[in-house]
C-alpha cells in the first residue's frame, strides 16, 4: 500500500488524476519522495506494470529506511546490522531453520498448515509457522532471526517488543529451547508506548493519515539530550507521557536541565578556584572536616553510584541511572545552598572542593553512560 501510494503521488505530479485508495498513505512525506523520483527519472515510470509497481515499493521502503537510519544515528542510537525479512527469505534461512526443527521432531502438519510444538517447552498452545497457503506466519522468520544471532556467536540476546507482544515471550523462549539453546540466554522486554503531549494535550497519531510527530521533529524542537533523557527516565514497562512544551523549558520541570545545571555549576566553582590568586590544591584535603548534615548525605549518595550502575545493568533498566542522577543533583544543590564551598577557611574549602570534584566525576560518568552532553556553562 505504501508503494501504491507513492506510485499514485508520482502519477499526480506527472499530470495524472489517479486517486489514492481509501487506506492509502496521505502524508506529505510520500509526496516528497515522489518529487525526488520525478526529478531523477522524469516520466519514465508512468506505464503501470508489475515492474513499475515493484520499483515504487522498493523505492518507498529504501527512502523511509534511510530516513530512519539517519534519525537514529543523530539520536545517538547505532545499529551494527540491519536485516530485512525479505533478505532472510532470499537466503533460505527461514526454510533451513524450519527443516532443522522438523528433523528434531518439533514440527507437525495439521489442517494443511505446519505447526511448532511450543507446548513441549512451556507455551500454552502450539503455534503455526507456515499457513495452509504456504506463506509464513510472523513466528517463522522470527525463529530464523534468533537462530542467525546464535550462529553469529551471540551469547546473550535481548529483544525489545511492543506492548501487544506479551504472548511472544513464551513462544520465543520455546523456540530457543527447541533449537538447542538455553532459554535463559534470551531476555524479552516489553516496551510501553509513549504519548506525546503539547501543554498537557495528547497529539493524535496516524502514519497513514499523516498525523504524527517524527523523531526528527522531536530532535529539532527540543534537542537530542532532552529527548534521550526523557525517554530513558521511565521504566521500560511504564507508559510515558512526553510533554514537548515542558521539555523545552530551562527549569526544574525539565529534569535533564536540572542535572546538567548541577554539572555546569560545579565547573563554575572549579573555574572560580582556578582564577584565585591563591588557588587551593585538592591534594591533602582532609575529608574529616566534612561534617555538615548535607555533606554527609551527599557523600553517601556519591558512594552509591557503582551499585546503581551494577543494578541497572543486571535489570536492563537504564532508568535506574536517571533516577539516581536526579536524586544526586538534588543533594548537590542542597549542599551548595547550605555550605559555601570556597570560604576564608582554607582547609574546609579544600575538602569541599575535593567533594565537588568527586560529584563532577560521578555526574560526568553517569551522563556519559546515557550518552548525554556535559555542558560546562549554562
Protein Blocks (a to p, Z undefined) as FASTA:
>chain_A
ZZmmmmmmmmmmnopacdcdfklcfbfklmmmmmmmmmmnommlmpccfklmmmmmmmmm
mmmmmmmmmmmmmnopacfbdcdfklmmmnommmmmmmmmmmnopacceehiacddfkln
opabdcdfbdfkopacfklmmmmmmmmmmmnopabdcddddfklmmmmmmmmmmmmmnop
afklpccdddddddddeehiacdddfklopacdfklmmmmnojklmmmmmmmpcfklccd
ddfklmmpccfklmklmmmmmmmmmmmmmmmmmmpmbacdfehpafklmmbfklmmmmmm
mmmmmmmmmmmmmnopaklmmmmmmmmmmmmmmmmmmpcfbdcblmlmmmmmmmmmmmmm
mmmmmmmmnopacdfbZZ
